Amino acid sequence: MSWDAIVVGAGHNGLVAAARLGQAGRRVLLLEALEGPGGLLGAPAAGQGAGSGGTGPGVRIAAQPTWLNPIVTMGLGLDRYGLGPGVAQPTRAWGPDGPVTLTAGSALGVAPETAAAYAALHARLRRLAGPLARFMGRTPPPLNGAGAGDLLALALDGLALRRLGRADMRELLRILLSNVWDLLEDSLGDGPLAGALAFDATLGGAMGPRSPGTVLPLLYRLAGAPRGADPEILIGALLKAVAATGGVLRCGAPVARILVGDNDRAEGVQLESGEEFRAPLVLSNLHPRRTLTGLLGVAHLDAEDVRRARLMATRGMAARIDLRLATLPEALPAGTRLVVAPRLGAVEAAFDGAKYGGLPERPVLEAVLVPGAVPRLAVTATFVPHAPAGSWTGKSRGTLETRVVAALDEALPGLRSEVTGIETMTPDDIEARYGLPGGHWHHGEFRTDQMLMLRPFARVARYRLPVAGLYLCGAGSHPGGDITGLPGWNAAGQALKDEGKRR
């Protein structure tokens, strides 16, 4: 059978890209190396993690994702396949003086003046994130040689900025490249509210709250959909959308290389088994470095592309730990996200240790209950180094697990005695299982030189790769990581647009 397009990698962005291409009438083949679809959202293989509790059901990396961006859900009609509108997941921020509950722009459990300051800050940041939300949903303009369509889009972006008003526009320019510590301390003061926001601004990355540019990731997250999606429902809806357009998914089919013709154009892919599939369009949902220097190969790149691909900031600092419990903790309601980051200094201290390969003495983390026959607490501990003191050992894993449980026991008293098993996925484990260099969830750091029209780097920042017909559609491309679906949506749209120009 002939194919119009091949998508490599059936994570959520690959599924979105395949569904959009199929919706446009293209015959799409979706190839996934793992035993099932979904990528970091997918059902884990049994016992894939390691830990003191022995083999278990495995660790789902994205246990508490955001909803897909409304552009994607509406564009693919995912409501027909069981994916309803996004509903914000409440957050319980733990502090030594008791828990604080955050829902959208409100805070309960704090003094009235603190709640008012939080509401004002949240409203201001949401307002400032508005122009960014518009920018996220399309191909970014080129840094030079912009065409008429690009200039019009830039003009509309400029109009969106002007609608902010002079004061807000100045404020956006003032804080955009600054650090989130100063923003929060000036606007909110310290404590669990500031700690929770600093945690969100740095989640999954390798920058601390004092690092320049950490306001931008916070705005990026506020511009997107709320947390609280069910991973299985989300992936199930995308699979149905792909199938409805005739797309074919093949799992257990790792791609070895991208086939390039004499005209320097992508012609298909070859699997590790040697089997070949041909198509004039190839979209890769893999990490940019793996796509460029691995599947495509340096023979098709100039020296600068190779250098930039190899120097991408892609060191992950987030570990996933699942705790199997004897009983459910009463202090954490189902559907509520717990954040243990009691103050700004706690977040910065955890980062300081990880910078030099040390495990955090007091981890900052988030946790959510996962329903099932055996209750589980899905925990994300951030600022966990990729390779502590050179490599992971049984001792270092045990140390991390002990410290995570101790931090949770402070927030949920008595939890320690309810833990019956532990499974851990370190950044090193994530790299090995999912082929993500550095174990970075977002396929690259949320740094100002690796975001928006510079993601993953300037020469390949608009989905198109140096070989014609080859595109990036994963989190390493604009607008970036988290669960939005926008990289896949935008990349498929760009591929269809380019294909229309050739006809």
N, C-alpha and C positions, 0 to 999 in steps of 0.2 A: 504494500500500500504506500502511496506517495503522501508526503506531509507538506503542509504550507509553512509550518513553524514547529520548532522543537524548543521546549523549555527544560533547562537542566536544573533540577532541584525543586521538590514539591513541598517546600515550606509555604507559609501563608502568602508571601509575595509571589512565589512561582505559581501558586494556584490562582491568585488574582490575575496575573498576566495571562495565563492559559485561558481563563474564563473570558477575559476581555477580547482576546484574539479570536476565540471560538464564537463569541457573540457577533463579531464582525464577519463571520462566515469562513474563517480559516480552519483547516484541518490541523489539529494540534496534538503532538505527542509530548507527554510529560514524563521525564525520566528521573527517578529518585534512587539514590544509592542505598538508603536504609531500607529496612523491612516494611516500613509503613510511611504514609505521608504526614505532613505537618511540621517537619523540622523541629525547632525548639518548642513548638506547641503540640507536637505529636505525642501519641501514647508511647511511653518509654518501654524499652526492652526489659524483661524481667531481670532484676539483679544487675543492671548496668552500673549502678553506683557501688561505692565501697564504703565500709564503715564497721563500727563495732557491733552492729546488730545483725550482720550476716546478709545473705541474699534475700531480697524482698521483691516487691512489685516494680521497682525501678523509680527513677526520679524524672518527672516532667519538668523541664527547665522553666518554661513560662507557665507557671501554675496559676497566675493571677493577672492575665493580660488586660490591656485596654481593649475597648471595642474597636472595630475597624472604623476608619474615617468615613463620615457620611457620604462623601463623594463616591467611595467604593461601594458601600452597602446599597445606596440608591442606584448607582450606575449599573450594578450587576443584578439588582432586584433580589437581594438576598433575603428579604422578608418572605418571599415565596418558599424559601427553603429552611425556614425556622429560626432565622437570626433576627430577633426583634430589635427595637431601638435601644441605644446605649443608656444604661441606668447607672448613675454614680455609685460606687462602692464606698460606704463610710469608712473612715480611717480612725483608729483609736491610737493616739500618740501617747506613749507611756512617759511619765515623768515621776521623779521621786515623791512629789506631792499628790500623785493620783493621776488617773487617766484623763485625757482630753479627747473629745470626739469631734472630728472634722467631717463635714458634709458640704461639698461644693464650697461656698464662700462663708460658711458659718462655723463657729467654734463653741462647743458646750463644755462646761467644766472649768472655765477660767473666769477671771474678774471681768466685769462688763467693759472696762476700758481696754483690756487686752482683746476681748472678742471684737470690739469695734475696730481696733487697729488691724486685726487680722482680716476682717471683712473689707475694710478699705484697701488694704494691700492686695488682697485677692482680686477685687474688682478692678483695681488699677492694672495689675499684671495681665488679667484677662483682656482688658481693653487694648493694652499695648501689644498683646499677642495676635490681635485681629488681623493686621496686615500680613503677619507671618503665616497665618492659616491660609490666606489666599495664595501666597507664594508657594506653599507646600504642595498644592494640588495640580501643578503643571510642570513641564520641563523648564528648568531655569534658563535665563537668557545667557548667550555667550558673553565672555568678557571682552571680546572684540569681534568685529564683523557682523554685528546684529542686523537682521533683515527687518522688513516692514512689520511682520507679525511680532517679532521680538520687541521692537520699539513700541508697538501699541501696548503689548503686555506690560512693559516697563512704565509706560505712561499711566496705565490703570493702577499699577502698584503705587506710583507716586501719588495718584489721586486718593487711594486708600490711606496713605500716610497723611496727606493734607487733611483728610476728614477727621483725623485724631485731634486736630487743633494744635495751635502753636506750642502750648505748654506740654501736652502729652508727647508731641513729636520730639521736643527737646529732651524730655525725660527718657524716651526710648533711646535716643542717640547717646545720652549720658550713661545709661546703665547697660547697654547691649553687650559691651565687651568687658564689663567689670566683673568682680567676683561676688558670689551670692552671699558671702558672709557680711560684707559691708551693707548690702541692700537690706538684709534681714535685720541686722543689728540696729540700723538707722530707723527702719520703719516699724519694727515689731518688738525689738528687745530680744533677749535670749530666753531659752526655755524650750519645752517640748514642741511648741508650735514652730519655732524657728528651726529646731532640730529636724522635724519632719519635712519641712520644705527644703532644707539643705540636703537631706537624704534623697529626696526626689530629684534635686538638681544634679546630683552626682551618681545616681544609681546606674550600675553596670559599667561605669567608666573608671578612668585612672587619674581623675583630678579631684582634689579636695575642695572644700567650700571657700578657701582663701585663694584658689587658683584663678587667674584671670580667665574670663570667658564663661564662667559657670552660670551666669544669668541666662545666657542664650539657651542652654538645654532646658532650663525651667520654663522659659517662655514657649519653647517647642512643645513641651508636654502639656502646658496649659492651652495651647492652640489646637490640641488633638481631642480625641474622644475620651470619655471617662474610663476609669478602671471598672472591672467587675464582670468581664465576659467569661463565659464557660468555654474552655479550650476545645472540648469535644464538639459542642454545638457550633462553634465558629468554624472549625475545620470541616465538620460535616456539611455545613451550608455551602462552603466553597467547593467541596467535592461534588455536591449535587449540581452546582452551577457549571462546573467543568463538564460533567457528564451530560447535562442538558443540551450542550452545544456540540456534542459528539466527540469531545476530547477524550483521549485515551491515556490512562496513567499506568506506568509500569514501574514497580518497586523492585528493589534488589538489583538495580541496573546502574552501577557506577560508571560514569563517563570517564574515559581515559584521555581523549583529546578532541579538539574541535577540528573538523576537516576544512581546509582552506584550498580553494582552486587556484589555477594559474593566474586568474584575473584578480587575485588578492581579495577574494570574497568568500565569506563563510558558505559552506555547502552542506553541512551536517555535522554529525558527531560519530565517534567510534567508542564503543564500550570497552571496558577492561577485558571482556570476553572475546573481543575482536569483531563483534557484530557491528555493522554500520547502518546508520539511518540518515537519509538525505532530506534536506529542506533548505529553502533560500533564506530563511530567518532562523537565527539561534539566539535565545535569550538565556542568560545565566543568572541564576539566583544564588550562586556561590559567592564566597568572599572575593573581592576584586583581585587580591594577590593570587589566589588559586586559579581564578579565571585567566588572568593575563599571563603569568609566568609558568603556570602549570598546564591548563587545558589548551591555551592558545600557543604558548611557547615564545621564548625571547626572539626567535628568528623573525617573528612578525611584528616586533616592537623596536622603536629606536632606543638608544641608550638612556635617554632621559625618562621615558616611560618605565623602563626596567628599574632605574634607580628609585623613582618615586613609589613604584609598587612595593619595592622591598623595604622602603623607609616609612611606609604608612604606620602611623601610631595605632597599634592594634593589640595592646597588652590588656587583657581582661583582668578585672579585680572583683569578680563576684562569684561566690560559691552557692550551690543549692544543696540544702540539707533537708531531708524528710525525716520527721520523727514519728514513729508508730506509737500510738498511745493506748493505754488500757481503757481510759474513759475520756470524754470530751471535757475540756476546761470550761467551767461555767463563766469565767470572767471574760471569755472571748466569744461573742455571739457569732453564729454562722453568718457568712456573708460580710463579715467585718474584717478589714485589714488592720493588723497590729504593726505599728512602727516603734521600734526601740532605738531612739536617738534623742536622749533627754535634753541635749543642749548642743549648741554649735561646736563647742570645744570637744565634745565626745566624737563628733563626726571627723573633725580635723585630726584628733589624736589617732583614730583608727587609720586614717590616710597616711599620717606621718610614719607609722610603723611599716605599712605595706610598701612605701616608697623604697625602703631599704631591705625588702625581702622578709620582714618580720610579720608574724601573725598578730592580729589586734588583741591586746590584753582584754579589752571590753568591746566586743563586736557591736557594731550598729547594724540593725537588721529589720526585715519585715517578715511577717508570718500570716498565713491564712489557713483556716481549716479546710481540709479536703474531704468531702463525704465519701462513704464507702463502708464495706463490711468491717474493715479495721480502720478506726479513726486515725487520721494523719494530720500533722501540722507541717505545711510546706513553708520552708524558711529560706530566705535569701539573705546571706551575710555578705555585705559589701566590704571593699578594701581587704580582700583576701588575695595575697600575691599569687601570681602564676606559678612561681617556683620558689618557695620559702627556703632560704639558705641553700639553694642549689637544686633541690628536688623534694618531692613529697615522699614521706615515709609513713609507716603505720603510726609512729610516735607523733608526727606532726598532724596527721589526720585526727588522732585521738585528742590532741591538745585543742584543735579547732572545735571539735564536737563538744568537748567539755566546757569550753568557754561560751559557746553558743547556748548550750542548755542552761548554764549559770545565768546568762543575761536574760533568757526567757523566764527563768524561775523567779527573778526579781519582778518582772512584769506580770507574771501569772503564777502566784505563789502556790507551791505544791506540784508544779508541772514535772519537776525532776523525777519524782517518785512514780509518775504515770508513764514514763518513757519505757517502751518495751523493745525498741529497735531503732537503729539509725542507719540511714544511707546518705552518702555524701558524693557530690559531683564538684570537684575543684575546677578552677579554670583550665588546668592541665587535662583533666578528664573530659571537659567540654570540647577542648581542642581535638583530642583524640577521637571522640565519638562523632562529632559533627563537622570535622574538617575546618574549624575556625582558627586561623592563626592567632596565637595568644589567648585563645578561649574567650574572645570578646563577643558578647551577645550581639552588639550592634554592627558587627563587621568593620569596626574602626571607631576610633575615639570621636566623641562629640566635641571636637575642638573647632575654634573659629576658622582654622585653615583646612578643615575637613568637613565643612558643613555647607549647605545651600549650593551655590554655583561652584563651590570648590570641592565637592564630594564626589569621588574619593580624592581626586586631585584634578588640577585645572584642565588638563588635556583630555580627560575622559569623564568630565563632570556632567554630561548631558545624555547619559545612557549609551550613546554610540561609542564603540571601541574602534581602534585603528583599522581593523578589518571590516569592510562593508558587510552589512547584514548581521552583525554581531552586537548584542546589547547586554548591558548589566541591568538586572531587574530586582536585585536584592537590597538589603539594608545598607550595604556599602555605597549605594548610590543615593541621590537626592530623593526625599528630604532626610532620610536616615533611618535609625533603628526604632525600637519599640514596635508595637503591633498596630500599624496604621493601614497597611496594604497599599499605600501611595507609591512606593517605589515600583511595585509590580504594575499598578494601574498606569502610572505615567510612562514607564518604559514601553509597555504594550502600545499605548497611544502614539508614542514617538515612532515606534517601528511601523505602525500602520500608516502614519503620516509620510514617512520616508518611502514606503512601498508605493503609496499613491503618486508620489512625485516621479517614480521610475516608470510608471505605466503611461 
